[in-house]
């Protein structure tokens, strides 16, 4: 795979931007959720009970994307920001990855649910098509937006210093820890999950999406589709067996792509893509 690192110096986002990215991402998300943790009565009286669909929760989730937009615009201007956003239009990738996104991920959840023993015992959670549609829209506009920050901004910077396997694992650790406050708040979906299993899943997912990101020449679109599939509300509850299966899949992907994962050859290292890749040339 040809490298995507021929961006002119005018559009080069420096590695030093990684620290401000973390400060904004953690500061905004942890700040909002921290207020609910330490001042619950005042926050509930002023803004209402926090839930996964509360506007402030959305703002916290969007923190990595907001950080990326701010830093790209500040560093390389609006023209650079437009080229960065164009990563959301990149879709070219191998057929195997599309099969994984469309078929493989549902099979992980179905298989995990079967191992858990609830595949046929739990009813479909939506009473009408309308409620299902709302759930799908909310899933599409929440978590996947994070990918502008995590994969679109942070991963290319890390891959300048580390091979993709290590960049993916480092980002997985950061990503997992970033979610921690949500596990401490009742009313959020995460409060019902095991953080240990979730954290292990973050590492596996981060490794998988690193390989996908590089194979798709830095597509934020496909990273977001992958993220959406992991949150797809029509899939059965498979925790923690979905995590176990994701770890197996991640190990298999690393083995099959070991040449690319353990070297920097072909790794996407620029936050802002070159014009040739933006236009699909």
N, C-alpha and C positions, 0 to 999 in steps of 0.2 A: 504494500500500500504506500503510495507516495506521501511524503510528509506535508503537513499543512503549516509550514512555518516560513513562508516567503512574504510576510507582511512587511510593508515599509516601516521605517522607524517612526514615521508620523502617526502610525496606528498601533504602535507597540505598547502594550500595558505592562509595566514593570513588575517583577516578582515582589517588590516591596509593597504592592497593593494588597497582598494577601493578608497582612495584619489588619489594615483598616477594614477589609472585607469581614474578617472574623469579629472585629469589635462592633461593627454595625449589625451583623447578623445575630450575634449573641445579645448585644445590648438591647436591641429592639424587641426580640422575641422573649428573652429572659426578663426584660424590664416589665413588659405587659403581664406575663404570667406570674412574675414575682410579686407584683402588686396584689394580685388575687390570692397568692399564697400567704403573704404577710399582713395584708389589710383586707381580708375577705368581706367584712361587713361594709366598709366604706365603698369598696368597688362594686359590690352587689347593689347597694342602695343608689349608687351613682350611675352605673352602667348596666346593671342586670346580671343575672347568673351567667357565668362563663359556660359555654358549651362548644362543641366542635363546629357549630355553625354560627357562632357569635361573630359580629364584625371585627371585634378586637382579636379574636382567635385567628381569623383570616389575615389580619394585619401582621400578627406574629409569624404565621406560616410564610407570608410573603417576604419576610425580612431578608433572606439570602438574595432573592431577586432584586429587591429594592437596593440592597448594598451593591449588587453588580451594576445596576443601571446608573447609580450615582457615581461610582468609581470609573466606569467606562466613559461616561459623559464628561466627567471632570478631567480625565487623563487624555482622551483622544477626541473629545468634542462630539457634536451631534452627528457628524458624518460617520465617525467611528461607531457610535451607538447604533446607527441604522445598519451598519454592516454586522455588528454583533447580533442585533435582533434578527438579521437575515438567517442566522443559524437555525431559527425556528422553521425555515422553509426547506432546509436540506433533508432529503428523504432517501437518497440513493444508498442502498446497502444490500448485502447478499441475501438471497432468498432464504437461506437457513435462519437468519436473524428474524425475518418476517414470520417464518413458521413458528419460531420460538415465542414471539410476541403474541401471535394470534392463537396458536394451539398449545404451545408448551406451557405457558404460564397458567392457563385454565386447568391443564392436566395436573400441575403441581398442587393447586388448591383442591381439586377433586380427589387426587390421590391422598393428600394430607387429611382431608375430611374423612375419607374411607378408613385411614389408619386410626383416626381419632374415634371413629364409630358413630359419627353423626350425619353421614352423607344422606341417608334416607329418613332419619328420625326427626330432623328439624324442618318445619314448614318453610316455604318460600316467604321471605320477610316483607314482601310488599303486597298490599291488598288490592292495588289498582295500578294500571299502567301509568297514571299520572304521578303517583308517589314514586314509582320506579324511575320515571324520567327525571324528576327533581333530584333524586339521589344520584343519578348518573351525572347530571350537570354539576352538582356540588362537588362530586369527586373529581370531575375534570378541571374545575377552576380553582381547586385548593392545592393539594400536594404537588401536582405536576408543575405548578408555577415555580416551585423551589428550584427546578432544574436549571433555570437561567443563572442561578447563583452557584449551586454545587458543581454541576457538570460544565455549564457554560463558562463560568468564571474561574472557580477554584481549581478544578481538575487540570486545565491546561497549564496553570502556573505551577502546580505541584509536579507535573510531568516534565518540566524543565530541569528539575533537580533529581527526580527519582524515576526509575523504571515504572511502567504502568501498574504492575502488581503492587508495588509499595505505595505509589501515589493513591491507588484505589483503597488500600487498607488504611492509610493515614486519613483519607477523607471519610472513610467509613466510621472510624473512631470519632472524628469531629462531628459528623452527622448524627451519630447515635447519641453522643453526649448532649448535643444541641436540643434533642427532643426531651431531655430529662424532666424539665418542669411540668410538662403535660402529664407525666405519670403521677405527679403529686397533687393533681387537682381533680376532685370529683366533678363529674359532668362532662369530662372529655373522654373520648373513645379510648385513649391510651391508659386511663386510670384503671381499666379492666384487664389490662394485659400484663404479662410478665416482662419486666425491663430486661432481664438477662437474655431471654429468648429474642426479644426485639433487638437488642444490641448485637447479638450474634447474627441476626438477620440483616442488620445494617451493613455489617462487614461483608457478608456474602453478596448482598445486592450491589454494594458499591463496586466490588470486583467485577461482577457481571456487567454492570452498566458502563464501567470503564472500557471493557473490551468492545461493547456495542458503540460507545461514543467514538472510539478510535476507528473502528471499522466503517463507520458512517461518515467519516471525515469531519467529525465534530458536530453532529446533528443534535441540537437541543430538542427538536421535534420527536425523534425516536426515543431519546432519554425520557421525555415527558410521557410518551405513550407507554413506555415500560413502567414508569411510576404510576400512571393511571391504572394499568392492569393489576398492579399490586394492591390497589385500593378499590378495585371494581366491586360495587356492592352486590352484584348478582352472584359472585362466587361464594361458596360455603365457607363457614368459619373452620379453619384448619389448624389453628394454633395449638401446640407449637410445632406440629408435624410439617407444616409448610416451611418453617425455618430449617428443619433438618433436611428437607428435600432441596431447598435453595442452596444450602451448604454443599450438598452433593453436586448440584448443577454447576455451582461456582468452581468447584474443584475440577470438574470435567472440562469446563470452558478454559480454565487456566492451562490444563494439560494439552488441550487441542490447539491452543494459541500460545504455547509456551515461548516460541521464538519472539513473538510480538510483546508478550506480557513481561518478559524479563530483560528486554532491551528497549532503548528509546527509539529504535528504528520504526517509523510509522506512527509514533505517538503524536497526538495533536497538542501543540505547545503554545499556540497563540489564542488569546481570548477573542481577538478580532480576526476573522478569516480574511484571506486574500480575495481580491475581486474576482479572480477566476472561479473560486469555489462558491462565492456568493451568487454568481450568475449561472452556476451550473456548467461552466465551460470545461 
